[in-house]
Amino acid sequence: MFGSGVPAVLSLLPDTFTFAWLVAILFAVAWLLDSRGLAAGRSLAAGTWALFGLFWLSTVPYFAFEHQSYVESILALVGVPACMYAGYLLYNGRASLFTLTRAIAIMLFIYLPFETIPAFTLGGVAFPEPRRILIEIVATQTGMLIDLLGYAPERVASSEGYNAAYLWTLDDGHTYRIDIVLACTGLGSMAIFGGLVAAVEAPLRRKIRGLAVSVSLIYVLNILRTTFISVVAGNQYMQWYPDLVLAMFGASDPYRVSFLISDRIMSQLLAVVALIGITFLVVRELPELAVILEDVLYLLTGDEHDLTEALDLPREPTNR
């Protein structure tokens, strides 16, 4: 997939989460410098966008070969030139991109603690990892919905050692375990909207409304998604074209076919559609977000768009 020079570049990069923290901190410093009117903020932000592009490049092998996700691999690949282009435009005067820069920094500061903070003891009180708390809550609510649908898999320990997996026993006696992991919690999508809403300048009441709409919808839809995948994969309901599906994902276990179809194909494509729909609802509550969305569209298409007119949004003051 990659030329011989790309793996050499990737080998020089720090591990994924160290790299992500570095990007978040540099974006935040650039934000601070720019807020104080210092020109160094623009240069630092532009350079950090280039680093962010390298970050996405470093994730492609994981998404493609370990996670086996076509959707996420394609999005990561698109992110490489898009980030480089954002840095170029920002350096050359497209100041509105500072709003997107702020949003990315906030998104990372919301998401990364769940990925990186370990369990710890403070004052004799043991605190679990933040990721464990969120994962087990989602696993519990997924299990409640599975029970309501009339199924009764056994709840067992996941590969991470959390009480967050369901063991299904098939008619042939084979057992299939579905783990709930951090990617199953909807945290990434909620962090995106948290960053977007926090980055724009708008009355607090409308920002709270926009955040409430996005987070609540994402959370509910995510529980429906984890339940759908668990039931379908646990009962092998989508054993469609197994040889083709296994070949597409480089897999060999025929019991993974239903999981690959329900999760890696259907759920991930539907998640993109859902995020677009949620964005439309949120931007009507918070028209200031149109500035960020217009910048994203410009990065992807090279054309200017007036979303305020196209979506018939209220003419609220924006970040321009």
C-alpha positions as CSV (number, residue, x, y, z in Angstrom):
1,M,0.0,0.0,0.0
2,F,2.9,2.4,0.8
3,G,6.1,3.3,-1.0
4,S,9.4,2.3,0.6
5,G,9.9,5.8,2.0
6,V,6.7,6.0,4.0
7,P,7.4,3.2,6.5
8,A,10.8,4.8,7.1
9,V,9.0,8.1,7.9
10,L,6.5,6.4,10.2
11,S,9.2,4.6,12.1
12,L,10.5,8.0,13.2
13,L,7.2,9.1,14.7
14,P,6.3,8.7,18.4
15,D,3.6,6.2,19.4
16,T,0.1,7.2,18.5
17,F,-1.1,8.7,21.7
18,T,2.1,10.5,22.5
19,F,1.8,12.0,19.0
20,A,-1.8,13.0,19.6
21,W,-1.0,14.7,22.9
22,L,1.9,16.6,21.2
23,V,-0.5,17.8,18.5
24,A,-3.1,18.8,21.0
25,I,-0.6,20.8,23.1
26,L,0.9,22.5,20.1
27,F,-2.5,23.5,18.8
28,A,-3.4,24.9,22.2
29,V,-0.2,26.9,22.4
30,A,-0.8,28.3,18.9
31,W,-4.3,29.2,20.0
32,L,-2.9,31.0,23.0
33,L,-0.3,32.9,21.0
34,D,-2.9,33.9,18.4
35,S,-5.3,35.2,21.1
36,R,-2.5,37.5,22.3
37,G,-2.0,38.8,18.7
38,L,1.4,37.2,18.2
39,A,2.3,36.2,14.7
40,A,4.1,33.1,15.9
41,G,0.7,31.6,16.6
42,R,-0.1,31.3,12.9
43,S,3.3,29.7,12.1
44,L,3.0,27.2,14.9
45,A,-0.6,26.3,14.0
46,A,0.4,25.8,10.3
47,G,3.3,23.6,11.3
48,T,1.1,21.6,13.7
49,W,-1.5,21.0,10.9
50,A,1.3,19.4,9.0
51,L,2.1,17.2,12.0
52,F,-1.5,16.3,12.3
53,G,-1.4,15.1,8.7
54,L,1.5,12.8,9.6
55,F,-0.5,11.6,12.6
56,W,-3.3,10.5,10.3
57,L,-0.8,8.8,8.0
58,S,0.6,6.9,11.0
59,T,-2.9,5.5,11.8
60,V,-3.5,4.1,8.3
61,P,-1.7,0.8,8.9
62,Y,-3.7,0.2,12.1
63,F,-7.1,1.0,10.5
64,A,-6.3,-1.0,7.4
65,F,-4.6,-4.1,8.8
66,E,-5.4,-4.4,12.5
67,H,-8.8,-2.8,12.8
68,Q,-9.8,-4.0,9.3
69,S,-11.9,-0.9,8.6
70,Y,-12.2,0.4,5.0
71,V,-14.2,3.5,6.1
72,E,-11.7,4.6,8.8
73,S,-8.7,3.8,6.5
74,I,-10.1,6.0,3.7
75,L,-10.9,8.8,6.2
76,A,-7.4,8.7,7.6
77,L,-5.9,8.8,4.1
78,V,-8.1,11.8,3.2
79,G,-7.0,13.5,6.4
80,V,-3.4,13.5,5.3
81,P,-3.6,16.0,2.4
82,A,-6.5,17.8,4.0
83,C,-4.4,18.7,7.1
84,M,-1.4,19.7,5.0
85,Y,-3.6,21.9,2.9
86,A,-5.2,23.5,6.1
87,G,-1.7,24.4,7.3
88,Y,-0.8,25.9,4.0
89,L,-4.0,28.0,3.8
90,L,-3.7,29.1,7.5
91,Y,-0.1,30.2,7.0
92,N,-1.1,32.1,3.9
93,G,-3.8,34.1,5.6
94,R,-7.0,32.1,5.9
95,A,-7.5,33.2,9.5
96,S,-10.9,31.5,9.9
97,L,-9.1,28.2,10.2
98,F,-8.0,29.2,13.7
99,T,-11.5,28.3,14.8
100,L,-11.1,24.8,13.4
101,T,-7.6,24.7,15.0
102,R,-9.2,25.5,18.4
103,A,-11.9,22.8,17.8
104,I,-9.3,20.1,17.1
105,A,-7.3,21.0,20.2
106,I,-10.5,20.7,22.4
107,M,-11.5,17.5,20.7
108,L,-8.2,15.9,21.5
109,F,-8.2,17.2,25.1
110,I,-11.7,15.6,25.6
111,Y,-10.8,12.2,24.0
112,L,-7.2,11.5,25.0
113,P,-7.7,11.3,28.8
114,F,-9.9,8.3,28.2
115,E,-7.3,6.6,26.1
116,T,-4.2,7.4,28.3
117,I,-5.1,7.9,32.0
118,P,-4.4,4.7,33.9
119,A,-6.0,3.5,37.1
120,F,-4.5,5.3,40.1
121,T,-4.8,5.6,43.9
122,L,-5.2,8.9,45.6
123,G,-5.4,9.3,49.4
124,G,-5.9,5.6,49.8
125,V,-8.8,5.6,47.4
126,A,-8.5,3.5,44.2
127,F,-9.8,5.1,41.0
128,P,-10.3,3.0,37.8
129,E,-9.2,4.1,34.4
130,P,-11.7,6.6,32.9
131,R,-12.0,4.3,29.9
132,R,-13.1,1.4,32.1
133,I,-15.9,3.4,33.6
134,L,-17.3,4.5,30.3
135,I,-16.9,1.1,28.6
136,E,-18.6,-0.8,31.4
137,I,-21.5,1.7,31.5
138,V,-22.1,1.2,27.7
139,A,-21.7,-2.5,28.1
140,T,-24.4,-2.5,30.9
141,Q,-26.8,-0.5,28.8
142,T,-26.2,-2.6,25.8
143,G,-26.9,-5.7,27.8
144,M,-30.2,-4.2,29.1
145,L,-31.4,-3.7,25.5
146,I,-30.2,-7.2,24.5
147,D,-32.3,-8.6,27.4
148,L,-35.3,-6.5,26.3
149,L,-35.0,-8.1,22.8
150,G,-35.3,-11.6,24.4
151,Y,-31.7,-12.7,24.1
152,A,-29.5,-13.9,27.0
153,P,-25.8,-14.1,26.3
154,E,-23.4,-14.5,29.2
155,R,-21.6,-11.4,30.4
156,V,-17.9,-12.1,30.7
157,A,-14.6,-10.3,31.0
158,S,-13.4,-8.6,27.8
159,S,-9.9,-8.8,26.3
160,E,-9.0,-5.8,28.4
161,G,-10.1,-7.5,31.6
162,Y,-13.2,-5.3,32.0
163,N,-16.7,-6.6,32.7
164,A,-17.7,-5.6,29.2
165,A,-18.1,-8.6,26.9
166,Y,-21.0,-10.9,25.9
167,L,-20.4,-14.6,25.2
168,W,-22.9,-16.1,22.7
169,T,-23.4,-19.8,22.3
170,L,-24.3,-20.9,18.8
171,D,-26.5,-23.8,17.8
172,D,-23.4,-25.8,16.8
173,G,-21.9,-25.3,20.3
174,H,-19.3,-22.7,19.1
175,T,-19.0,-19.7,21.4
176,Y,-18.5,-16.2,20.1
177,R,-17.5,-13.2,22.3
178,I,-18.4,-9.6,21.5
179,D,-16.2,-7.1,23.4
180,I,-17.3,-3.5,24.1
181,V,-14.2,-1.3,23.7
182,L,-13.6,2.4,23.8
183,A,-14.5,2.8,20.1
184,C,-17.9,1.3,20.9
185,T,-18.8,4.1,23.4
186,G,-19.4,7.0,20.9
187,L,-16.7,9.0,22.7
188,G,-14.9,10.0,19.5
189,S,-18.1,11.4,17.9
190,M,-19.0,13.2,21.2
191,A,-15.5,14.7,21.4
192,I,-15.9,16.0,17.8
193,F,-19.1,17.9,18.7
194,G,-17.7,19.0,22.1
195,G,-14.7,20.6,20.3
196,L,-16.8,22.2,17.6
197,V,-19.3,23.7,20.0
198,A,-16.7,24.9,22.5
199,A,-14.5,26.5,19.7
200,V,-17.1,29.0,18.3
201,E,-18.2,32.2,19.9
202,A,-21.8,32.1,20.7
203,P,-24.2,32.7,23.7
204,L,-23.7,30.0,26.3
205,R,-27.4,29.0,26.3
206,R,-27.3,28.1,22.6
207,K,-24.0,26.3,22.9
208,I,-25.5,24.1,25.7
209,R,-28.5,23.4,23.5
210,G,-26.2,22.4,20.6
211,L,-24.1,20.2,22.8
212,A,-27.2,18.6,24.4
213,V,-28.7,17.7,21.0
214,S,-25.5,16.2,19.6
215,V,-24.3,14.2,22.7
216,S,-27.7,12.8,23.5
217,L,-28.4,11.7,19.9
218,I,-24.9,10.2,19.6
219,Y,-25.2,8.3,22.9
220,V,-28.6,6.8,22.1
221,L,-27.7,5.9,18.5
222,N,-24.5,4.3,19.8
223,I,-26.3,2.0,22.2
224,L,-28.5,0.9,19.4
225,R,-25.4,0.3,17.3
226,T,-23.7,-1.8,19.9
227,T,-26.8,-3.8,20.5
228,F,-27.4,-4.4,16.8
229,I,-23.8,-5.6,16.3
230,S,-23.9,-7.8,19.3
231,V,-27.1,-9.5,18.4
232,V,-26.3,-9.9,14.7
233,A,-22.7,-11.2,15.3
234,G,-23.7,-13.3,18.3
235,N,-26.4,-15.1,16.3
236,Q,-24.6,-15.1,13.0
237,Y,-27.5,-13.4,11.3
238,M,-25.5,-12.0,8.4
239,Q,-23.5,-14.9,7.0
240,W,-23.7,-13.4,3.6
241,Y,-21.1,-14.2,0.9
242,P,-18.6,-15.4,3.5
243,D,-15.8,-16.1,1.1
244,L,-16.0,-12.7,-0.4
245,V,-16.3,-10.9,2.9
246,L,-13.4,-12.8,4.4
247,A,-11.3,-12.0,1.3
248,M,-12.2,-8.3,1.5
249,F,-10.9,-8.0,5.1
250,G,-8.1,-10.5,4.9
251,A,-9.8,-12.6,7.6
252,S,-10.0,-16.4,7.8
253,D,-12.5,-17.1,10.7
254,P,-16.0,-17.7,9.1
255,Y,-17.6,-16.8,12.5
256,R,-16.5,-13.2,12.0
257,V,-18.5,-12.7,8.8
258,S,-21.6,-11.3,10.5
259,F,-19.5,-9.1,12.7
260,L,-17.6,-7.7,9.7
261,I,-20.8,-6.9,7.8
262,S,-22.7,-5.5,10.7
263,D,-19.9,-3.4,12.2
264,R,-17.2,-2.7,9.6
265,I,-19.6,-2.1,6.7
266,M,-23.1,-1.3,7.8
267,S,-22.6,0.4,11.1
268,Q,-19.6,2.5,10.1
269,L,-21.3,3.7,6.9
270,L,-24.5,4.5,8.8
271,A,-22.4,6.3,11.4
272,V,-21.1,8.7,8.8
273,V,-24.7,9.4,7.6
274,A,-25.9,9.9,11.2
275,L,-23.1,12.4,12.0
276,I,-24.0,14.4,8.9
277,G,-27.6,14.5,10.1
278,I,-26.7,15.4,13.6
279,T,-24.4,18.2,12.3
280,F,-27.4,19.6,10.3
281,L,-29.5,19.7,13.5
282,V,-26.8,21.2,15.6
283,V,-25.9,23.9,13.1
284,R,-29.5,25.1,13.2
285,E,-29.2,25.5,17.0
286,L,-25.7,27.0,16.6
287,P,-25.3,28.8,13.2
288,E,-21.8,29.9,14.2
289,L,-20.7,26.4,13.3
290,A,-21.2,27.2,9.7
291,V,-17.8,28.9,9.6
292,I,-16.0,25.7,10.5
293,L,-18.1,23.6,8.2
294,E,-17.4,26.0,5.3
295,D,-13.7,25.7,6.0
296,V,-13.9,21.9,6.0
297,L,-15.8,21.9,2.7
298,Y,-13.2,24.3,1.2
299,L,-10.4,21.9,2.2
300,L,-12.3,19.0,0.6
301,T,-13.5,20.7,-2.6
302,G,-11.4,23.9,-3.1
303,D,-14.6,25.9,-3.5
304,E,-16.2,28.5,-1.2
305,H,-19.6,27.7,0.2
306,D,-22.2,29.8,1.9
307,L,-23.9,27.4,4.2
308,T,-25.9,30.1,6.0
309,E,-27.7,30.7,2.7
310,A,-27.7,27.1,1.5
311,L,-29.2,25.8,4.7
312,D,-31.4,28.9,5.4
313,L,-29.7,29.4,8.8
314,P,-30.5,32.3,11.1
315,R,-28.2,35.3,10.4
316,E,-26.4,35.1,13.8
317,P,-23.0,36.7,14.5
318,T,-20.2,34.3,13.6
319,N,-16.5,34.0,14.1
320,R,-15.6,35.7,10.8
